[in-house]
Amino acid sequence: MRSPVRSSISRLITAAVLSACALSSSSWGQGMTQGILSPPANVRPPGLKNVGIEQRLNDQIPPSLTFRDETGKAVQLGDYFGKKPMILNLVYYQCPMLCGEVLSGLESALRVLKFDVGKEFDVLTVSFDPKETPEMASAKKAEYLKRYGRPGAAQGWHFLTGPAASIDALTKAAGFQYQYDPRSGQFAHATAIMVLTPEGKIAQYYYGVEFAPKDLRLGLIQASENKIGTVVDQVLLYCYHYDPNTGKYGAIISRILQLAAGATVLILGTFLIVMFRMNSTVARNRPPAKDQRATTNYVR
């Protein structure tokens, strides 16, 4: 008959193995169903040959380009480099459709992040319409800071306008291509935001008008070279890989299985050590057995 301690060890080992198998299965399923959730933004719309995104990963955003901030002060893009990772988004403030959706989607994602604008990272929102003014930028900044509602964001979220030469150089460096339609008086453009390293190099692109907070968080951590974030984030970055074609993070099955195997070994080893120590303690504290023969002689 097995002792209660050995039965407990057996049950715990079985539970640990089943848990590891479940973790591996769920991770495998996640990786298999990840897929492409949205088409790449560099697929050109029909009839708009000059509209799209051409990725310039690892390319430098020119730091010497001159713009004006929302107060009308002349600034260079390099004034914002060298401190924190950044999110760059190119819009125009009088856009009746997509730009507002992009800004709203970005603000919604930022509101979910535990990172704060102005603390762990900055945001550069730049108009690609040279006719727009710092007053327009100021009004747009006030609108989105009110929505975001976190203290200190005004020092980290910058709304810029600038001349055509600076805009052309910036959009070319970012691979952001757009086209002005004189009949409607509007710009045709793609929708994307870019994560920049503190030095101003393009690290990642995220497409569409809604952005997954988990992806943005991992992108900012990776762009910062792990200077922000937690140990858990480092584990996630080990298990997930940024796919530039989809602008999303996807699971790396082999790494998840490695972590699952390591966790299983660690759990089993811990359980075995604890249970064997408990068994030894019980054996030491057990009272000695009585001498039945001596007792029988005494009665006689």
For each residue, the residues with C-beta under 8 A, 3 or more apart:
1:
2: 6 7 10
3: 6 7 279
4: 7 8
5: 8 9 275 278 279 282
6: 2 3 9 10 279
7: 2 3 4 10 11
8: 4 5 11 12 275
9: 5 6 12 13 271 272 275
10: 2 6 7 13 14
11: 7 8 14 15
12: 8 9 15 16 271 275
13: 9 10 16 17 268 271 272
14: 10 11 17 18
15: 11 12 18 19
16: 12 13 19 20 264 267 268 271
17: 13 14 20 21 264 268
18: 14 15 21 22
19: 15 16 22 23 264 267
20: 16 17 23 24 260 261 263 264 267
21: 17 18 24 25
22: 18 19 25 26
23: 19 20 26 27 256 260 263
24: 20 21 27 28 256 257 260
25: 21 22 28 29
26: 22 23 29 30
27: 23 24 30 31 239 251 253 256 257 260
28: 24 25 31 32 253 256 257
29: 25 26 32 33
30: 26 27 33 34 251
31: 27 28 34 250 251 252 253 256
32: 28 29
33: 29 30
34: 30 31 248 250 251
35:
36: 39 245 246
37: 246 248
38: 207 208 246 247
39: 36 43
40: 43 207 245 246 247
41: 52 53 190 191 192 205 207 208 247
42: 52 53 54 55 190
43: 39 40 52
44: 48 49 51 52
45: 48 51 52 188
46:
47:
48: 44 45 51 52 179 188
49: 44
50: 177 178 179
51: 44 45 48 177 178 179 188 189 190
52: 41 42 43 44 45 48 177 190
53: 41 42 175 176 177 190 192 205 207
54: 42 175 177
55: 42 175 202 205 244
56: 59 173 174 175 202
57: 202 203 204 205 244
58: 201 202 203
59: 56 173 201 202
60: 63 173 199 200 201
61: 65 77 88 170 173 174 196 200 201 202
62: 65 77 169 170 173
63: 60 76 77 78 81 200
64: 76 77 78
65: 61 62 76 77 162 166 169 170
66: 74 75 76 162 163 166
67: 74 75 76 77 126 160 161 162 166
68: 72 73 74 75 134 137 160 161 162
69: 72 73 75 134 137 158 159 160
70: 134 137 138 141 158 159 160
71: 134 138
72: 68 69 134
73: 68 69
74: 66 67 68
75: 66 67 68 69 79 80 158 160
76: 63 64 65 66 67 79
77: 61 62 63 64 65 67 80 81 124 170 200
78: 63 64 81 82 200
79: 75 76
80: 75 77 83 86 122 124 158 200
81: 63 77 78 198 199 200
82: 78 198 199
83: 80 122 198
84: 120 121 122 156 198 224
85: 120 121 122 195 196 197 198 203 220 223 224 228
86: 80 121 122 123 124 195 196 198 200
87: 106 121 122 123 124 193 194 195 196 216 220
88: 61 123 124 126 174 193 194 195 196
89: 102 103 106 123 124 125 126 192 193 194
90: 126 127 128 170 171 174 176 189
91: 95 99 102 103 125 126 127 128
92: 95 99 127 128 129 132 187
93: 99 127 129 132 136 137 139 140 159
94: 129 132 136
95: 91 92 98 99 100 186 187
96: 100 186
97: 100 101
98: 95 101 102 189 191 209
99: 91 92 93 95 102 103
100: 95 96 97 103 104
101: 97 98 104 105 191 209
102: 89 91 98 99 105 106 191 193 209
103: 89 91 99 100 106 107 125 140 144
104: 100 101 107 108 147 209
105: 101 102 108 109 208 209 210 211
106: 87 89 102 103 109 110 123 193 211
107: 103 104 110 111 144 147 148
108: 104 105 111 112 210
109: 105 106 112 113 210 211 212 213 216
110: 106 107 113 117 123 148 216
111: 107 108 147 148 149
112: 108 109 213
113: 109 110 213 216 217
114: 217
115: 119 120 121 217 220 228
116: 119 120 150 152 153 156
117: 110 121 122 123 148 150 152 153 156 157
118: 122 152 153 154 155 156 157
119: 115 116 152 156
120: 84 85 115 116 220 224 228
121: 84 85 86 87 115 117 156 220 224 228
122: 80 83 84 85 86 87 117 118 156 157 158
123: 86 87 88 89 106 110 117 156 157 158
124: 77 80 86 87 88 89 158 160 196
125: 89 91 103 140 141 157 158 159 160
126: 67 88 89 90 91 159 160 161 162 167 170
127: 90 91 92 93 132 136 137 159 160 161 162 167
128: 90 91 92 167 170 171 176 178 187 189
129: 92 93 94 132 167 187
130: 161 162 163 164 167
131:
132: 92 93 94 127 129 136 137 161
133: 136 137 161
134: 68 69 70 71 72 137 138 161
135: 138 139
136: 93 94 127 132 133 139 140 161
137: 68 69 70 93 127 132 133 134 140 141 159 160 161
138: 70 71 134 135 141 142 159
139: 93 135 136 142 143
140: 93 103 125 136 137 143 144 159
141: 70 125 137 138 144 145 154 157 158 159
142: 138 139 145 146
143: 139 140 146 147
144: 103 107 140 141 147 148 157
145: 141 142 148 149 153 154 157
146: 142 143 149
147: 104 107 111 143 144
148: 107 110 111 117 144 145 153 157
149: 111 145 146
150: 116 117 153
151:
152: 116 117 118 119 155 156
153: 116 117 118 145 148 150 156 157
154: 118 141 145 157
155: 118 152
156: 84 116 117 118 119 121 122 123 152 153
157: 117 118 122 123 125 141 144 145 148 153 154
158: 69 70 75 80 122 123 124 125 141
159: 69 70 93 125 126 127 137 138 140 141
160: 67 68 69 70 75 124 125 126 127 137
161: 67 68 126 127 130 132 133 134 136 137
162: 65 66 67 68 126 127 130 166 167 170
163: 66 130 166 167
164: 130 167 168
165: 168 169
166: 65 66 67 162 163 169 170
167: 126 127 128 129 130 162 163 164 170 171
168: 164 165 171 172
169: 62 65 165 166 172 173
170: 61 62 65 77 90 126 128 162 166 167 173 174
171: 90 128 167 168 174 176 177 178
172: 168 169 175
173: 56 59 60 61 62 169 170
174: 56 61 88 90 170 171 194 202
175: 53 54 55 56 172
176: 53 90 128 171 189 190 192
177: 50 51 52 53 54 171 189 190
178: 50 51 128 171 187 188 189 190
179: 48 50 51 187 188 189
180: 186 187 188
181: 184 185 186 187 188
182: 185
183:
184: 181
185: 181 182
186: 95 96 180 181
187: 92 95 128 129 178 179 180 181
188: 45 48 51 178 179 180 181
189: 51 90 98 128 176 177 178 179
190: 41 42 51 52 53 176 177 178 207
191: 41 98 101 102 207 208 209
192: 41 53 89 176 205 206 207 208 247
193: 87 88 89 102 106 205 206 211
194: 87 88 89 174 202 203 204 205 206
195: 85 86 87 88 202 203 204 205 206 216 219 220 223
196: 61 85 86 87 88 124 200 201 202 203 223
197: 85 200 201 203 223 224 225
198: 81 82 83 84 85 86 223 224
199: 60 81 82
200: 60 61 63 77 78 80 81 86 196 197
201: 58 59 60 61 196 197
202: 55 56 57 58 59 61 174 194 195 196 205
203: 57 58 85 194 195 196 197 219 222 223
204: 57 194 195 219 222 223 242 244 247
205: 41 53 55 57 192 193 194 195 202 244 247
206: 192 193 194 195 211 215 216 219 247 248
207: 38 40 41 53 190 191 192 246 247
208: 38 41 105 191 192 211 247
209: 98 101 102 104 105 191
210: 105 108 109
211: 105 106 109 193 206 208 215 216
212: 109 215 216 248
213: 109 112 113 216 217
214: 217 218 249
215: 206 211 212 218 219 242 247 248 249
216: 87 109 110 113 195 206 211 212 213 219 220
217: 113 114 115 213 214 220 221 229 233
218: 214 215 221 222 233 236 237 240 242 249
219: 195 203 204 206 215 216 222 223 242 249
220: 85 87 115 120 121 195 216 217 223 224 228 229
221: 217 218 224 226 228 229 233 237
222: 203 204 218 219 225 226 237 242
223: 85 195 196 197 198 203 204 219 220
224: 84 85 120 121 197 198 220 221 227 228 229
225: 197 222
226: 221 222 229 234 237
227: 224
228: 85 115 120 121 220 221 224
229: 217 220 221 224 226 233 234
230: 233 234
231: 234 235
232: 235 236
233: 217 218 221 229 230 236 237
234: 226 229 230 231 237 238
235: 231 232 238 239 259
236: 218 232 233 239 240
237: 218 221 222 226 233 234 240
238: 234 235 255 259
239: 27 235 236 251 252 255 256 259
240: 218 236 237 249 250 251 252
241: 249 250 251 252
242: 204 215 218 219 222 248 249
243: 246 247 248 249 250
244: 55 57 204 205 247
245: 36 40
246: 36 37 38 40 207 243 250
247: 38 40 41 192 204 205 206 207 208 215 243 244
248: 34 37 206 212 215 242 243
249: 214 215 218 219 240 241 242 243
250: 31 34 240 241 243 246
251: 27 30 31 34 239 240 241 256
252: 31 239 240 241 255 256
253: 27 28 31 256 257
254: 257 258
255: 238 239 252 258 259
256: 23 24 27 28 31 239 251 252 253 259 260
257: 24 27 28 253 254 260 261
258: 254 255 261 262
259: 235 238 239 255 256 262 263
260: 20 23 24 27 256 257 263 264
261: 20 257 258 264 265
262: 258 259 265 266
263: 20 23 259 260 266 267
264: 16 17 19 20 260 261 267 268
265: 261 262 268 269
266: 262 263 269 270
267: 16 19 20 263 264 270 271
268: 13 16 17 264 265 271 272
269: 265 266 272 273
270: 266 267 273 274
271: 9 12 13 16 267 268 274 275
272: 9 13 268 269 275 276
273: 269 270 276 277
274: 270 271 277 278
275: 5 8 9 12 271 272 278 279
276: 272 273 279 280
277: 273 274 280 281
278: 5 274 275 281 282
279: 3 5 6 275 276 282 283
280: 276 277 283 284
281: 277 278 284 285
282: 5 278 279 285 286
283: 279 280 286
284: 280 281
285: 281 282
286: 282 283
287:
288:
289:
290: 295
291: 294 295
292: 295 296
293: 296 297
294: 291 297 298
295: 290 291 292 298 299
296: 292 293 299 300
297: 293 294 300
298: 294 295
299: 295 296
300: 296 297
